[in-house]
């Protein structure tokens, strides 16, 4: 595999990890809000859950798109 293909593969992996981290942080905030709601001190639970869902959906869509772009780049590198 050429260096360019490896770089694209690594960038795709790092971007995927970054989106996963953003989704995880969103869910962390939502879960914290649930606990605050159950145990007192409500802190915009619905808004945090909606945020977590939206961020997760966006992360999944972008992850799929990034994987497709990286996959399309592989055959081009193999031809060279």
C-alpha positions, 0 to 999 in steps of 0.5 A: 500500500502506498503512503498516500493510502496509508495516510488516508486510512489513518486519517479516516480512523482518527476522524472516526475516533473523534466522532466517537468521542464527541458522541460519547461525551454527549451521552455522558452529559445526557446520563449525568442529567438523568442522574441529576433528574432522578436524584435531584437538581434537574438540568435540562434533561430533554435538551441534553438527550436530544443533543446526544441523539443528534450528535450520535446520528451525525457521528454515525452518518459521518463515520459511514461517509468517511469509511466509504471515501476511504474505501473508494481511495484504496482501489485508486492507490492499488492501480498506481 
